[in-house]
Structures are given as C-alpha cells and as structure tokens.
Amino acid sequence: KTLTTAITSIEFDEKFINPIYKILISILQSNSMFMEEAVLALSKLLEVAEDDLIPYFQEIIQYLYQATQIEDNISPILKGESIEALARIISISPS
C-alpha cells in the first residue's frame, strides 16, 4: 500500500518508472500474498505514467492476464484489479 500511496501522492517523474516496475514485477512473479497490492500499484502506475509504460506492456499484460484467470471465489479483488488494469492498458495503447 505504501508504494501505491507514493505513486499517487508524489509528483511523478519518469525516472521512477523502471525501479517501481521492477519491484512490482518481482512481486507478481513470486505469486506472493502481496499480488493484489502489486496489481493495484501497477494500475496506479499506469494512470500516472501512461505511454511511458508502453515498452513494458507485453510483460505487464502477461501477468495481468494470468491474474484474470483466477476463480472469483479465490481472489475476486485481484481478478477485478487485473481486469481494470488491462482495460487501462487498452485505453493507453496506440492504435
């Protein structure tokens, strides 16, 4: 939650993208109990960074898609946040 707060609270600078992205992807790769928070933070990063994240979209989509395949009764928040993040990517993606 701290990372999500930092992403939304500070004046965002492009130099933060790669370090934050690496942290979030490592959490998503670990399948840890912090995946919901990582997806939420990733969604917030997509909000503030927008097209600066385009080079990372392919990898982000891979992890988000996996999260959308989780059954609703197992982790509805993770699934919902992942679907919202994918929708955000679609809205940002160039034609």
C-alpha positions as CSV (number, residue, x, y, z in Angstrom):
1,K,0.0,0.0,0.0
2,T,2.9,2.3,0.6
3,L,4.0,2.1,-3.0
4,T,0.5,2.8,-4.2
5,T,0.3,5.8,-2.0
6,A,3.7,7.0,-3.2
7,I,2.8,6.6,-6.8
8,T,-0.4,8.7,-6.4
9,S,0.9,11.2,-3.9
10,I,4.1,12.4,-5.4
11,E,4.7,14.5,-8.5
12,F,5.5,11.6,-10.8
13,D,8.8,11.6,-12.6
14,E,9.7,9.3,-15.5
15,K,12.9,8.2,-13.7
16,F,10.8,6.3,-11.1
17,I,9.2,4.0,-13.7
18,N,11.9,1.4,-14.1
19,P,12.6,0.9,-10.4
20,I,9.0,0.7,-9.4
21,Y,8.2,-1.5,-12.4
22,K,10.9,-4.0,-11.4
23,I,9.6,-4.2,-7.8
24,L,6.0,-4.8,-9.0
25,I,7.0,-7.4,-11.5
26,S,9.1,-9.3,-8.9
27,I,6.1,-9.4,-6.6
28,L,3.9,-10.7,-9.4
29,Q,6.5,-13.3,-10.4
30,S,6.7,-14.6,-6.8
31,N,2.9,-15.3,-6.5
32,S,3.1,-13.9,-3.0
33,M,0.2,-12.7,-0.8
34,F,1.1,-9.2,-2.0
35,M,-0.1,-9.7,-5.5
36,E,-3.3,-7.7,-5.0
37,E,-1.3,-4.8,-3.8
38,A,1.1,-5.1,-6.7
39,V,-1.6,-5.1,-9.2
40,L,-3.3,-2.1,-7.6
41,A,0.1,-0.3,-7.6
42,L,0.6,-1.3,-11.2
43,S,-2.8,0.1,-12.1
44,K,-1.9,3.4,-10.4
45,L,1.4,3.5,-12.2
46,L,-0.4,3.0,-15.5
47,E,-2.6,6.0,-14.5
48,V,0.3,8.3,-13.9
49,A,2.9,7.1,-16.4
50,E,0.6,6.2,-19.3
51,D,2.5,6.0,-22.6
52,D,5.9,5.9,-20.7
53,L,4.9,2.3,-19.8
54,I,4.2,1.2,-23.4
55,P,7.6,-0.6,-23.7
56,Y,6.6,-2.7,-20.7
57,F,3.1,-3.6,-21.9
58,Q,3.8,-7.0,-23.3
59,E,5.2,-8.3,-19.9
60,I,2.5,-6.5,-17.9
61,I,-0.2,-8.0,-20.0
62,Q,1.2,-11.5,-19.4
63,Y,1.0,-11.2,-15.7
64,L,-2.4,-9.4,-15.6
65,Y,-3.9,-12.0,-17.9
66,Q,-2.8,-14.8,-15.6
67,A,-4.4,-13.0,-12.7
68,T,-7.7,-12.6,-14.6
69,Q,-7.8,-16.4,-14.9
70,I,-8.1,-16.8,-11.1
71,E,-11.5,-18.1,-10.0
72,D,-13.8,-15.4,-8.5
73,N,-14.1,-17.2,-5.1
74,I,-10.3,-17.4,-4.7
75,S,-9.3,-13.8,-5.1
76,P,-12.0,-11.5,-6.6
77,I,-10.1,-8.3,-5.8
78,L,-7.0,-9.5,-7.6
79,K,-9.1,-10.6,-10.6
80,G,-11.1,-7.3,-10.7
81,E,-8.0,-5.1,-10.3
82,S,-6.3,-7.1,-13.1
83,I,-9.2,-6.6,-15.5
84,E,-9.2,-2.9,-14.7
85,A,-5.5,-2.6,-15.3
86,L,-5.9,-4.4,-18.7
87,A,-8.7,-2.0,-19.6
88,R,-6.3,0.9,-18.7
89,I,-3.6,-0.6,-21.0
90,I,-6.1,-0.8,-23.8
91,S,-7.1,2.8,-23.4
92,I,-3.5,3.9,-23.4
93,S,-2.2,1.6,-26.2
94,P,-1.5,3.2,-29.6
95,S,-3.7,2.0,-32.4
